[in-house]
């Protein structure tokens, strides 16, 4: 079963449109809208280009029923770290991933890059205007043979990691890519270093497994 679409909410349709059409290179393809019985309803769809879609509700379109104080940053609203709930899109190869990373940097965004799960996947991360962490990744290897078995034992049966013989991965190195200082940062810009790693850039530079690259 393939993914059809994911749906989120925004207070700022213009910035959301700018991010997903410019930084993500998606296209806006459709909308559900209704103003019957005083319910001004807007639900727009972006095409990711592979048959899957991303949808955003305009919270400001609901008139008196609007959730004006609603926090569209879903992880913040839940009181958990920003990485725990995110959307990951797929690049076909490393060249494609590098192109997306450069597009994000050209958009004035800070980007985090790291390997993911035993070098099976390589990923980059940034934030959209609504506080949602966005990941782009490409698969560059195969999952370990026993991973499915370990996943069931650890996640479902609640067995200990060492008990089932799962090989610990340890801390993976990360690269923080900073946009060129001449590029104007978008108004929703946040430092992924501060947001995810809870440290400023100067502190991050002293950490052995973090590399800072200024573009």
C-alpha positions in Angstrom: 0.0 0.0 0.0 1.5 3.3 -1.1 1.3 6.6 0.7 -1.3 8.9 -0.7 -0.8 12.1 1.4 0.1 13.5 4.7 -1.9 16.5 6.1 -0.7 19.2 8.5 -1.8 22.7 9.5 -0.5 26.2 8.9 -1.1 29.8 10.0 0.9 31.1 7.1 -0.1 29.7 3.7 2.2 32.1 1.8 5.4 31.0 3.6 4.3 27.4 3.4 3.7 27.7 -0.4 7.1 29.4 -0.8 9.0 26.7 1.1 7.4 23.7 -0.6 7.5 25.2 -4.2 10.9 26.8 -4.0 13.0 24.9 -1.3 11.3 21.5 -2.0 10.5 22.0 -5.7 6.9 20.6 -5.2 4.0 21.9 -7.2 0.7 23.0 -5.9 -2.0 20.9 -7.7 -5.3 21.1 -6.0 -7.5 22.5 -3.2 -10.7 21.6 -1.3 -12.6 24.7 -0.4 -16.0 25.4 1.1 -17.6 28.5 2.5 -21.1 27.0 3.0 -22.8 27.7 6.4 -20.1 30.1 7.4 -17.4 27.4 7.4 -14.5 28.8 5.3 -12.6 25.6 4.6 -9.3 25.4 2.7 -7.2 22.3 2.2 -4.4 22.5 -0.4 -2.4 19.7 -2.0 1.3 19.7 -3.1 2.6 17.1 -5.5 5.9 15.7 -4.4 6.5 14.4 -7.9 6.4 10.7 -7.3 2.6 10.1 -6.9 2.6 11.1 -3.2 1.1 14.4 -1.9 1.5 16.7 1.0 -1.6 18.6 2.2 -1.9 21.7 4.4 -5.0 23.2 6.1 -5.2 27.0 6.3 -6.2 27.5 9.9 -7.0 31.1 9.2 -9.7 30.1 6.8 -12.1 28.8 9.4 -13.5 32.2 10.5 -14.9 32.2 14.1 -14.0 28.5 14.4 -10.3 29.3 13.7 -7.7 27.8 16.1 -5.8 31.1 16.3 -3.6 29.9 19.2 -3.0 26.4 17.8 0.7 25.4 17.7 1.4 24.0 14.2 4.8 22.8 15.5 3.5 19.4 16.4 6.5 18.2 18.4 6.7 21.4 20.4 2.9 21.1 21.1 3.4 17.5 22.3 6.4 18.5 24.5 8.9 16.2 22.7 12.0 16.9 20.7 11.7 18.2 17.1 13.2 15.0 15.6 10.6 12.6 17.0 7.9 13.5 14.5 9.0 14.4 11.0 8.4 13.8 7.3 11.1 12.1 5.2 11.2 12.5 1.4 13.4 10.3 -0.8 16.2 11.3 -3.1 17.1 8.9 -5.9 20.9 9.1 -5.3 23.6 11.1 -3.5 23.7 13.7 -6.4 20.0 14.3 -6.0 20.4 14.6 -2.2 23.2 17.1 -2.7 21.1 19.1 -5.1 18.3 19.3 -2.5 20.7 20.3 0.2 22.0 23.2 -2.0 18.5 24.3 -2.8 17.8 24.5 1.0 21.0 26.5 1.5 20.1 28.8 -1.3 16.8 29.3 0.5 18.8 30.6 3.5 18.2 27.5 5.6 20.6 25.7 8.0 20.9 22.0 7.1 22.0 19.0 9.2 23.4 15.9 7.5 24.1 12.5 8.9 24.0 8.8 8.3 20.9 7.0 9.5 20.7 3.5 11.0 23.9 1.5 10.3 24.7 3.4 7.1 21.5 2.1 5.5 20.3 5.6 4.8 21.9 9.0 4.4 19.8 12.1 5.4 19.6 15.8 5.5 17.3 17.8 7.7 15.8 21.3 8.0 12.5 22.9 9.2 9.5 24.2 7.3 7.7 27.4 8.2 5.4 25.6 10.5 8.1 24.1 12.7 7.8 20.7 11.1 11.2 18.9 10.6 11.7 17.9 7.0 14.1 15.1 6.1 15.3 14.1 2.7 17.1 10.8 2.4 18.4 8.2 0.0 18.9 4.5 0.7 22.5 3.5 0.0 22.7 0.0 1.5 20.8 -3.0 2.9 19.4 -3.4 6.4 21.2 -6.0 8.5 19.7 -9.5 8.1 18.5 -9.8 11.7 17.0 -6.3 11.9 13.4 -7.3 11.4 13.7 -9.9 14.1 15.4 -7.5 16.5 12.8 -4.8 15.7 10.0 -7.2 16.8 11.8 -8.4 19.9 12.8 -4.9 21.1 9.7 -2.8 20.0 6.9 -5.3 20.5 8.2 -7.9 23.0 10.0 -5.1 25.0 13.2 -7.1 25.3 16.5 -5.4 26.1 18.8 -4.3 23.3 21.7 -6.3 24.7 19.4 -9.2 25.5 18.6 -9.8 21.9 22.1 -9.2 20.6 21.4 -6.0 18.8 24.6 -4.2 17.8 24.7 -0.8 19.2 25.5 2.0 16.8 26.9 4.7 19.0 27.0 8.4 18.2 27.0 9.1 14.5 28.9 12.1 13.1 26.9 15.0 11.8 27.6 17.9 9.4 26.0 21.3 10.0 25.7 23.2 6.7 25.4 26.9 7.1 24.0 29.1 4.2 26.1 31.7 2.6 26.0 34.8 4.8 25.0 36.8 1.8 21.8 34.8 1.4 18.8 36.3 3.1 17.4 34.0 5.7 13.6 33.4 5.6 11.6 34.9 8.5 10.9 31.5 10.0 14.6 30.6 10.1 15.7 28.5 13.1 19.1 27.1 13.8 18.9 23.4 13.6 22.0 23.2 15.8 20.2 25.0 18.6 16.8 23.4 17.9 18.0 19.8 17.7 21.3 19.7 19.5 20.5 22.3 22.2 23.8 24.1 21.7 25.1 27.2 19.9 27.4 26.9 16.9 30.5 27.9 18.9 29.8 25.0 21.3 29.1 22.6 18.4 32.5 23.4 16.9 34.1 21.9 20.0 32.3 18.5 19.7 34.4 15.9 17.9 31.5 14.3 16.0 30.1 17.6 14.7 31.5 19.3 11.7 30.5 22.8 10.7 30.6 23.8 7.0 30.1 27.4 5.9 28.9 27.7 2.3 
